[in-house]
Amino acid sequence: MALEIRRSVVADAPAARRLGEEAFGSPAARQPEPEARRWPSANVRPWSAHDGAELVAALGVRRFTSWFHGAAVPTAGFAGVTVAAEHRGEGVLGPLFAAALTEAREQGEVVSTLYPSAAGIYRGLGYEVIGSYDEVQLPMSALATVRPPSGEVRARRANPADVEAIRAVYGSWAARQNGPLTREEKPFTAQPEEMFGPDAAYTGVSLAVGPGDEVLGFASWTRGAGYDRTGALEVDDLVALTPDAARALWRVLGSFTAVAGSVRLSTSGGWTGSDPSRLVLPDHTATTTSRPYMLRLLDVAGALGAAHLPPVSAQVPFAVVDPRTPDIEGAWTIVVDDGVAHVRPDAPPAPGAGPERLTFTSAGLALSYAGAASTANLRLAGLVWGPATHDRLWDALWHGRDVHVRDYF
Ligand SMILES: CC(C)(COP(=O)(O)OP(=O)(O)OC[C@H]1O[C@@H](n2cnc3c(N)ncnc32)[C@H](O)[C@@H]1OP(=O)(O)O)[C@@H](O)C(=O)NCCC(=O)NCCS
């Protein structure tokens, strides 16, 4: 097979869409052919692989910005990865990803993320599962005993004038986590018409506000049909900056107990670290479905060097050795000066030299950078090796934040 890998053009779009529909399930209604002026969708860089006239694989890359260690990090989000059924197992995925990742690096993206249909597909490409986007179903009975917030905090319905305050609450929460998108890029920019008005995606957006009407939290929810208590209230976001704000919002949702059986909350933290707004719930009853989220670094010095680390001074030599991801192999020393990180490249270890420094695989570095696994456990998994001298210091630098993601792509 003579494989040609390139950015897709509009003439490739129908075949790419057929491939996607076949892989992920067809939409109920037949879609019109894409129009040149509306293709590709906003913020998508489409790539495809071709064998002569046949399109044999496709994917899309979206430029996002994610929060990691208090820094807004340029991120290449991969989605819609498909190889034609007759060409699976022929090794098309590797060169297709290599081309799209090279472009991502050229665009200044320092990490790449994706939601896998199976994690094993992407491990060979250097990605590892660092967290999950979760759907948590809570029976209304679990919300019945949520204590009222203090008299200072109350709930009220949001209106279009609150959009900036809602964005600010999300931003304040997101900046404290590792992983969430900043929501500065399409399709996650939370436009007023998506929240309010006849075409709104939600039945309502509720706010928790303080004594001066300052917004301390929000919940965007969709009521669904029927009132026989078999239905669920769908909650797209519930973000609270104080426990009283969380209580106020949970009580709004719980007030539907006579007409809905449960709340289905889109959240994160099922795999690593709790959603803080759930810590106020007195009843833990819930069922969770998780969509794992994978990370790979594209620029080691760029990603680690942007981090706002704990206010310590430290110096740790480290390396990445992973024949599957030669693009990020190398040796560096991270110098931390009162929390400010500098990552300077060192001469690569001589071939055959023993590991004289803390050494990661691509997956090991992704897990460690995200704060999702300790070096002790990464050693057990074979993703870190070399002297253990700096293990606890390394963990202290990278383990201060929980992994959360709240947008599916
Ligand atoms: C997933 C898909 C893109 C993989 O393409 P492919 O040509 O079969 O992939 P390859 O044979 O080159 O395998 C690449 C790697 O994925 C692994 N892999 C393939 N299918 C897998 C599966 N279902 N579960 C776990 N790992 C899998 C292979 O073992 C291989 O791992 P390695 O690199 O460590 O050896 C293709 O099977 C497909 O289009 N499936 C349907 C749509 C889909 O699931 N897309 C992914 C959306 S996130």
Ligand as a Chemical Component Dictionary entry (heavy atoms), coordinates in Angstrom:
data_LIG
# 
_chem_comp.id                   LIG 
_chem_comp.type                 NON-POLYMER 
_chem_comp.pdbx_formal_charge   0 
_chem_comp.three_letter_code    LIG 
# 
loop_
_chem_comp_atom.comp_id 
_chem_comp_atom.atom_id 
_chem_comp_atom.alt_atom_id 
_chem_comp_atom.type_symbol 
_chem_comp_atom.charge 
_chem_comp_atom.model_Cartn_x 
_chem_comp_atom.model_Cartn_y 
_chem_comp_atom.model_Cartn_z 
_chem_comp_atom.pdbx_ordinal 
LIG C1  C1  C 0 -9.027  2.064  16.683 1  
LIG C2  C2  C 0 -8.488  2.058  15.261 2  
LIG C3  C3  C 0 -8.368  3.485  14.762 3  
LIG C4  C4  C 0 -7.118  1.411  15.305 4  
LIG O1  O1  O 0 -6.625  1.294  13.973 5  
LIG P1  P1  P 0 -5.791  -0.001 13.570 6  
LIG O2  O2  O 0 -5.303  0.138  12.191 7  
LIG O3  O3  O 0 -6.624  -1.169 13.897 8  
LIG O4  O4  O 0 -4.588  0.141  14.594 9  
LIG P2  P2  P 0 -3.263  -0.690 14.599 10 
LIG O5  O5  O 0 -3.505  -2.101 14.168 11 
LIG O6  O6  O 0 -2.223  0.106  13.884 12 
LIG O7  O7  O 0 -2.949  -0.737 16.141 13 
LIG C5  C5  C 0 -2.424  0.372  16.829 14 
LIG C6  C6  C 0 -2.388  -0.044 18.266 15 
LIG O8  O8  O 0 -3.727  -0.069 18.782 16 
LIG C7  C7  C 0 -3.952  -1.281 19.457 17 
LIG N1  N1  N 0 -5.368  -1.572 19.289 18 
LIG C8  C8  C 0 -6.052  -1.678 18.129 19 
LIG N2  N2  N 0 -7.360  -1.902 18.390 20 
LIG C9  C9  C 0 -7.476  -1.985 19.734 21 
LIG C10 C10 C 0 -8.559  -2.208 20.624 22 
LIG N3  N3  N 0 -9.789  -2.409 20.166 23 
LIG N4  N4  N 0 -8.302  -2.220 21.945 24 
LIG C11 C11 C 0 -7.066  -2.010 22.430 25 
LIG N5  N5  N 0 -6.005  -1.761 21.634 26 
LIG C12 C12 C 0 -6.201  -1.775 20.307 27 
LIG C13 C13 C 0 -3.042  -2.263 18.756 28 
LIG O9  O9  O 0 -2.773  -3.381 19.610 29 
LIG C14 C14 C 0 -1.808  -1.419 18.535 30 
LIG O10 O10 O 0 -1.071  -1.337 19.723 31 
LIG P3  P3  P 0 0.545   -1.229 19.712 32 
LIG O11 O11 O 0 0.861   0.029  18.933 33 
LIG O12 O12 O 0 0.888   -1.092 21.158 34 
LIG O13 O13 O 0 1.032   -2.452 19.058 35 
LIG C15 C15 C 0 -9.429  1.245  14.321 36 
LIG O14 O14 O 0 -9.543  -0.050 14.811 37 
LIG C16 C16 C 0 -10.820 1.855  14.225 38 
LIG O15 O15 O 0 -11.063 2.714  13.385 39 
LIG N6  N6  N 0 -11.750 1.409  15.097 40 
LIG C17 C17 C 0 -13.101 1.951  15.175 41 
LIG C18 C18 C 0 -13.146 3.415  15.651 42 
LIG C19 C19 C 0 -12.387 3.682  16.927 43 
LIG O16 O16 O 0 -12.490 2.969  17.919 44 
LIG N7  N7  N 0 -11.607 4.783  16.898 45 
LIG C20 C20 C 0 -10.870 5.261  18.052 46 
LIG C21 C21 C 0 -11.635 6.362  18.648 47 
LIG S1  S1  S 0 -10.834 7.043  20.053 48 
# 
loop_
_chem_comp_bond.comp_id 
_chem_comp_bond.atom_id_1 
_chem_comp_bond.atom_id_2 
_chem_comp_bond.value_order 
_chem_comp_bond.pdbx_ordinal 
LIG C1  C2  SING 1  
LIG C2  C3  SING 2  
LIG C2  C4  SING 3  
LIG C2  C15 SING 4  
LIG C4  O1  SING 5  
LIG O1  P1  SING 6  
LIG P1  O2  DOUB 7  
LIG P1  O3  SING 8  
LIG P1  O4  SING 9  
LIG O4  P2  SING 10 
LIG P2  O5  DOUB 11 
LIG P2  O6  SING 12 
LIG P2  O7  SING 13 
LIG O7  C5  SING 14 
LIG C5  C6  SING 15 
LIG C6  O8  SING 16 
LIG C6  C14 SING 17 
LIG O8  C7  SING 18 
LIG C7  N1  SING 19 
LIG C7  C13 SING 20 
LIG N1  C8  SING 21 
LIG N1  C12 SING 22 
LIG C8  N2  DOUB 23 
LIG N2  C9  SING 24 
LIG C9  C10 SING 25 
LIG C9  C12 DOUB 26 
LIG C10 N3  SING 27 
LIG C10 N4  DOUB 28 
LIG N4  C11 SING 29 
LIG C11 N5  DOUB 30 
LIG N5  C12 SING 31 
LIG C13 O9  SING 32 
LIG C13 C14 SING 33 
LIG C14 O10 SING 34 
LIG O10 P3  SING 35 
LIG P3  O11 DOUB 36 
LIG P3  O12 SING 37 
LIG P3  O13 SING 38 
LIG C15 O14 SING 39 
LIG C15 C16 SING 40 
LIG C16 O15 DOUB 41 
LIG C16 N6  SING 42 
LIG N6  C17 SING 43 
LIG C17 C18 SING 44 
LIG C18 C19 SING 45 
LIG C19 O16 DOUB 46 
LIG C19 N7  SING 47 
LIG N7  C20 SING 48 
LIG C20 C21 SING 49 
LIG C21 S1  SING 50 
# 
